[in-house]
Amino acid sequence: MNKKLNWLVVGSSGGIGSSCVRFLQQHDHVVTGINRPQLDLEDFDSVMSFDLSCYDVVINAVGHTKGTYQGFLRNHYKNIISQINTNMIGNLLLAKNYATTRLSGRYVWISSSVLDSARPFHSVYGGSKAGSKFTLDLVQQEATHINFTEVKVGLVKTKFRYHNYCGTRTQEQVDQEYNQNNALDPNFVAQQIIKSVLDNQTFVNIA
Ligand SMILES: NC(=O)c1ccc[n+]([C@@H]2O[C@H](COP(=O)([O-])OP(=O)(O)OC[C@H]3O[C@@H](n4cnc5c(N)ncnc54)[C@H](OP(=O)(O)O)[C@@H]3O)[C@@H](O)[C@H]2O)c1
């Protein structure tokens, strides 16, 4: 790795986000990680006014699927709104802020293999990722000065599924599920994400 870029990882408390920060630090890149207390993606005014001007690359590793295990009808409507706000609207506004601030750069966001094989209970989560994809694929044609990268990932062993269960399962139980389903290691995913950026890829599929 010889290119030294200034990176921002949003959602650096998460499994994939923290792995990205660690990997970049290990390879001597300049990286800043921020978490929800610094920037809540549901606080749209803050998302639009956050200073992104110095970052060559922004990795948005934020997302959640709170309550999805219950399905659309039983999940609380606030969880549904929060998924759409965080995964889609917050993502799009962060990209808008970045593209209107910078003359060049790369915006990386994480989609999901759910887009290829959704089950009924994925309705809202999958919809929020599909909405991001539909929009950003078209935005790329308008914002040609910014490179967008969609990173599509399958099951990854993080805190993601634990948050889905809203405290009804322990992290140990969730980890067992991850192990039974051959979930990916977040360090491997992070490595692939960084490599895709350095290789100027616009899409990477890590299933
Ligand atoms: N893990 C998987 O199987 C999987 C599969 C497909 C796609 N993905 C995608 O991968 C990305 C990273 O997820 P992960 O697996 O690393 O999950 P994770 O370990 O649960 O991390 C999620 C991160 O998002 C942050 N976050 C959630 N809502 C936020 C908000 N409103 N504002 C700011 N930060 C917020 C969390 O912050 P807190 O620590 O404050 O909660 C955490 O840093 C997400 O976009 C997810 O949809 C994951």
The ligand as an SDF file (V2000), in Angstrom:
LIG
                    3D

 48 52  0  0  0  0  0  0  0  0999 V2000
  -23.2340   -7.6440   10.0540 N   0  0  0  0  0  0  0  0  0  0  0  0
  -23.9190   -8.0790    8.9770 C   0  0  0  0  0  0  0  0  0  0  0  0
  -24.2750   -9.2850    8.8720 O   0  0  0  0  0  0  0  0  0  0  0  0
  -24.2320   -7.1250    7.8470 C   0  0  0  0  0  0  0  0  0  0  0  0
  -24.7310   -7.6690    6.6540 C   0  0  0  0  0  0  0  0  0  0  0  0
  -25.0250   -6.8050    5.5920 C   0  0  0  0  0  0  0  0  0  0  0  0
  -24.8000   -5.4510    5.7260 C   0  0  0  0  0  0  0  0  0  0  0  0
  -24.3260   -4.9460    6.8980 N   0  0  0  0  0  0  0  0  0  0  0  0
  -24.1230   -3.4980    6.9860 C   0  0  0  0  0  0  0  0  0  0  0  0
  -22.8210   -3.2220    7.4570 O   0  0  0  0  0  0  0  0  0  0  0  0
  -22.8110   -1.9440    8.1110 C   0  0  0  0  0  0  0  0  0  0  0  0
  -22.0520   -2.0590    9.4290 C   0  0  0  0  0  0  0  0  0  0  0  0
  -22.7530   -2.9400   10.3030 O   0  0  0  0  0  0  0  0  0  0  0  0
  -22.0010   -3.8690   11.3710 P   0  0  0  0  0  0  0  0  0  0  0  0
  -22.1990   -5.2610   10.9080 O   0  0  0  0  0  0  0  0  0  0  0  0
  -20.6340   -3.3760   11.6390 O   0  0  0  0  0  0  0  0  0  0  0  0
  -22.9690   -3.6770   12.6220 O   0  0  0  0  0  0  0  0  0  0  0  0
  -22.6850   -3.1110   14.1030 P   0  0  0  0  0  0  0  0  0  0  0  0
  -21.5240   -3.8180   14.7150 O   0  0  0  0  0  0  0  0  0  0  0  0
  -24.0050   -3.2020   14.7960 O   0  0  0  0  0  0  0  0  0  0  0  0
  -22.2770   -1.5740   13.8530 O   0  0  0  0  0  0  0  0  0  0  0  0
  -23.2330   -0.6330   13.4290 C   0  0  0  0  0  0  0  0  0  0  0  0
  -22.6860    0.7620   13.6360 C   0  0  0  0  0  0  0  0  0  0  0  0
  -23.7160    1.7110   13.2510 O   0  0  0  0  0  0  0  0  0  0  0  0
  -23.8240    2.6790   14.3040 C   0  0  0  0  0  0  0  0  0  0  0  0
  -25.1320    3.3170   14.2760 N   0  0  0  0  0  0  0  0  0  0  0  0
  -26.3600    2.7440   14.2520 C   0  0  0  0  0  0  0  0  0  0  0  0
  -27.3080    3.6930   14.1610 N   0  0  0  0  0  0  0  0  0  0  0  0
  -26.6670    4.8970   14.1290 C   0  0  0  0  0  0  0  0  0  0  0  0
  -27.0730    6.2410   14.0110 C   0  0  0  0  0  0  0  0  0  0  0  0
  -28.3740    6.5900   13.9440 N   0  0  0  0  0  0  0  0  0  0  0  0
  -26.1350    7.2160   13.9610 N   0  0  0  0  0  0  0  0  0  0  0  0
  -24.8200    6.9120   14.0420 C   0  0  0  0  0  0  0  0  0  0  0  0
  -24.3610    5.6520   14.1720 N   0  0  0  0  0  0  0  0  0  0  0  0
  -25.2790    4.6570   14.2060 C   0  0  0  0  0  0  0  0  0  0  0  0
  -23.5420    1.8970   15.5630 C   0  0  0  0  0  0  0  0  0  0  0  0
  -23.3030    2.8010   16.6240 O   0  0  0  0  0  0  0  0  0  0  0  0
  -23.5920    2.4110   18.1600 P   0  0  0  0  0  0  0  0  0  0  0  0
  -22.3680    1.6360   18.6120 O   0  0  0  0  0  0  0  0  0  0  0  0
  -23.7450    3.7320   18.8220 O   0  0  0  0  0  0  0  0  0  0  0  0
  -24.8470    1.5830   18.1770 O   0  0  0  0  0  0  0  0  0  0  0  0
  -22.3240    1.0970   15.0960 C   0  0  0  0  0  0  0  0  0  0  0  0
  -21.1790    1.9040   15.1020 O   0  0  0  0  0  0  0  0  0  0  0  0
  -24.2880   -1.5220    8.2370 C   0  0  0  0  0  0  0  0  0  0  0  0
  -24.5890   -0.6070    7.2020 O   0  0  0  0  0  0  0  0  0  0  0  0
  -25.0470   -2.8150    7.9830 C   0  0  0  0  0  0  0  0  0  0  0  0
  -26.3350   -2.5710    7.4340 O   0  0  0  0  0  0  0  0  0  0  0  0
  -24.0280   -5.7550    7.9570 C   0  0  0  0  0  0  0  0  0  0  0  0
  1  2  1  0
  2  3  2  0
  2  4  1  0
  4  5  1  0
  4 48  2  0
  5  6  2  0
  6  7  1  0
  7  8  2  0
  8  9  1  0
  8 48  1  0
  9 10  1  0
  9 46  1  0
 10 11  1  0
 11 12  1  0
 11 44  1  0
 12 13  1  0
 13 14  1  0
 14 15  2  0
 14 16  1  0
 14 17  1  0
 17 18  1  0
 18 19  2  0
 18 20  1  0
 18 21  1  0
 21 22  1  0
 22 23  1  0
 23 24  1  0
 23 42  1  0
 24 25  1  0
 25 26  1  0
 25 36  1  0
 26 27  1  0
 26 35  1  0
 27 28  2  0
 28 29  1  0
 29 30  1  0
 29 35  2  0
 30 31  1  0
 30 32  2  0
 32 33  1  0
 33 34  2  0
 34 35  1  0
 36 37  1  0
 36 42  1  0
 37 38  1  0
 38 39  2  0
 38 40  1  0
 38 41  1  0
 42 43  1  0
 44 45  1  0
 44 46  1  0
 46 47  1  0
M  CHG  2   8   1  16  -1
M  END
$$$$
